[in-house]
Amino acid sequence: MLEKLKSLNPEIEFYDVNDEEFASFGKIIKNLDTTEIIKVAKKIPNPDNGSSYVPFCEEFEFLSIANEIENNYFGTLPTQIGYCWGHNTFMNATEWHTSSEINIAVTPLVLILGHIWDIEDGKIDSSKFKAFYLPAGTVVEVYSTSLHFCPCEVQKEGFGCVVGLPKGTNTNLSDKPINPLLFRKNKWILAHINNDELIKKGVVSGITGTNFEIKY
């Protein structure tokens, strides 16, 4: 799959999540049993088109893995286990948090990642980003300094990704923020300059260059 993705997407640097290039973006977690949560996640139907995200799924939070993630990766802080799923092939935007994010690949998928230190004056060129292929079942910690957004699918059925974050992340703000890039609680975001849909929603445009489309 990786070699196919590389050949179909020569305009972006493409790696497997196990490659050393991933080290500055995050790390692979190998000691979590994801069998149960993936089984539950696969019962959630994909939308016919577009993607969906919920900050927390009640079905996930009663599983033992939720406690493991909260205790071992968020230092016992209140944690939410949510889900991002559906259909997406474009980069479109990038976001970041002041905390790591745990991702469990329910299906094979691609993450397009960058570094927060490459943002200058609210701008970043897409050439600064790299694509990483995650086989189904892969668990990663994406560092707080890593720019990321909605995963990209590599199969026509779509993608599914469990998302662990501090409780309240990605929920609505109580007050208008001073920083215009703060779009939700603990969620700063930049849209690609050609993504009119997000810009109309109030997301600041700041990604220049190619809006990468992952072909598979």
C-alpha positions in Angstrom: 0.0 0.0 0.0 2.8 2.5 0.9 4.6 2.0 -2.4 1.3 2.5 -4.3 0.6 5.7 -2.3 4.1 7.0 -3.0 3.7 6.5 -6.7 0.3 8.0 -6.9 1.2 11.1 -4.8 4.7 12.2 -5.9 3.9 15.9 -4.9 4.1 15.1 -1.2 6.7 13.3 0.9 5.2 10.0 1.9 6.2 7.7 4.7 5.1 4.8 6.8 4.4 5.7 10.4 7.1 3.3 11.4 9.8 5.3 9.5 12.2 7.4 11.5 10.7 10.5 9.8 7.7 10.2 12.2 9.9 10.7 15.3 9.5 14.5 15.4 5.8 14.3 15.0 4.8 11.5 17.4 5.5 8.0 18.5 3.9 4.6 18.1 2.1 3.0 21.1 2.4 -0.8 21.1 1.1 -1.8 24.6 -2.6 -1.0 24.1 -5.1 -3.7 23.3 -7.4 -2.0 20.8 -9.5 -5.1 19.8 -12.6 -4.1 21.8 -12.7 -0.4 20.8 -12.1 -1.1 17.1 -14.9 -3.7 17.2 -17.2 -1.0 18.7 -16.1 1.7 16.3 -16.7 -0.5 13.2 -20.4 -0.6 14.2 -20.7 3.1 13.6 -21.9 3.6 10.1 -20.0 5.9 7.7 -21.8 8.9 6.2 -22.4 8.6 2.5 -20.1 11.5 1.9 -18.0 13.9 4.0 -16.6 13.3 7.4 -17.9 13.5 10.9 -16.3 14.1 14.3 -17.6 13.8 17.8 -15.3 14.8 20.8 -16.5 11.8 22.9 -18.4 8.6 22.3 -20.2 7.1 25.3 -19.7 3.6 23.9 -15.9 4.1 24.0 -15.6 5.7 27.4 -17.0 2.7 29.2 -14.2 0.5 27.8 -11.1 -0.3 29.8 -8.9 1.2 27.2 -10.4 4.6 28.0 -9.0 4.4 31.6 -5.6 3.2 30.3 -5.4 6.2 27.9 -6.4 8.7 30.6 -4.0 7.3 33.2 -1.0 6.5 31.1 -1.0 9.2 28.4 -2.8 12.2 30.0 -1.5 11.8 33.6 -5.0 11.0 35.0 -6.5 14.3 33.7 -10.1 14.0 32.6 -10.0 12.7 29.1 -12.4 12.3 26.2 -12.4 9.4 23.7 -14.0 10.5 20.4 -14.3 9.5 16.8 -13.5 10.9 13.4 -14.8 9.0 10.5 -16.2 9.2 7.0 -14.7 10.2 3.7 -11.9 12.7 3.0 -9.0 12.8 0.6 -7.8 16.5 0.9 -5.5 18.3 3.3 -7.9 21.2 3.6 -6.6 22.7 6.9 -4.4 22.0 9.9 -4.9 22.3 13.6 -3.0 21.9 16.8 -3.6 21.6 20.6 -1.6 22.3 23.7 -1.6 18.6 24.4 -0.8 15.3 22.7 -3.5 13.5 20.8 -4.0 9.7 20.8 -5.1 8.2 17.4 -6.2 4.7 16.9 -6.5 3.7 13.2 -9.7 1.7 13.0 -9.1 1.5 9.2 -5.9 2.1 7.3 -5.6 5.9 6.8 -3.2 8.7 6.1 -2.2 11.6 8.4 -0.8 14.8 6.8 1.5 16.3 9.5 3.5 19.4 9.9 5.4 21.3 12.7 4.0 24.2 14.6 7.4 26.0 14.4 7.1 26.3 10.6 4.1 28.7 11.0 5.4 32.2 10.4 3.1 35.3 10.8 0.1 33.0 10.6 1.2 31.4 7.3 2.7 28.0 6.3 3.3 26.5 2.9 2.0 23.0 2.3 5.5 21.9 1.2 6.4 21.8 4.9 4.0 18.9 5.5 4.6 15.1 5.1 2.1 12.3 4.7 2.2 9.2 6.9 0.4 5.9 6.3 -1.1 4.1 9.3 -2.1 0.5 8.8 -5.4 -0.5 10.6 -4.9 -1.1 14.3 -2.0 1.3 14.6 -2.0 3.5 17.7 0.1 6.7 17.8 0.6 9.7 20.1 0.7 12.8 18.0 2.7 15.5 19.8 1.3 18.9 20.7 3.8 20.5 18.3 2.4 18.5 15.4 0.0 20.1 13.0 -2.7 17.7 11.8 -6.3 17.5 10.6 -8.9 15.1 9.4 -7.4 11.8 8.3 -7.5 10.8 4.6 -9.0 7.6 3.4 -7.1 4.9 1.4 -10.1 2.8 0.6 -13.5 3.5 -1.0 -15.3 2.5 2.3 -13.8 5.6 4.0 -11.7 5.9 7.2 -12.2 5.7 10.9 -10.0 7.0 13.7 -10.5 7.0 17.4 -9.3 10.2 19.0 -8.2 10.7 22.6 -7.7 14.2 24.0 -8.1 16.2 27.2 -11.8 16.6 28.2 -13.4 19.7 26.5 -11.0 19.9 23.5 -12.8 20.7 20.3 -15.9 21.8 22.0 -17.5 25.3 21.6 -15.8 28.3 23.2 -17.6 30.2 26.0 -16.4 33.6 24.8 -14.9 35.1 21.7 -11.2 34.5 21.8 -8.5 37.1 21.5 -6.5 34.9 19.2 -8.4 34.5 15.9 -6.8 31.1 15.3 -8.5 29.7 18.4 -11.6 28.1 16.8 -12.7 25.7 19.6 -11.5 24.9 23.1 -7.8 23.8 22.9 -8.1 23.9 19.1 -6.1 26.3 17.0 -6.7 26.0 13.2 -5.5 27.4 9.8 -7.5 26.7 6.6 -6.0 26.2 3.2 -6.4 29.5 1.3 -8.6 27.6 -1.2 -10.9 26.1 1.3 -13.9 28.4 1.1 -16.1 26.2 3.2 -14.0 26.5 6.3 -13.1 30.2 5.7 -16.9 31.0 5.5 -17.2 29.3 9.0 -14.7 31.8 10.4 -11.5 29.7 10.1 -8.5 31.9 9.3 -6.8 31.0 6.0 -3.1 30.5 6.2 -1.9 27.4 4.3 -0.5 28.3 0.9 0.7 26.0 -1.8 -1.0 22.8 -2.9 -4.1 21.6 -1.1 -2.9 18.0 -1.3 -5.3 15.4 -2.4 -4.4 11.8 -1.4 -4.9 9.5 -4.3 -5.2 5.7 -3.8 
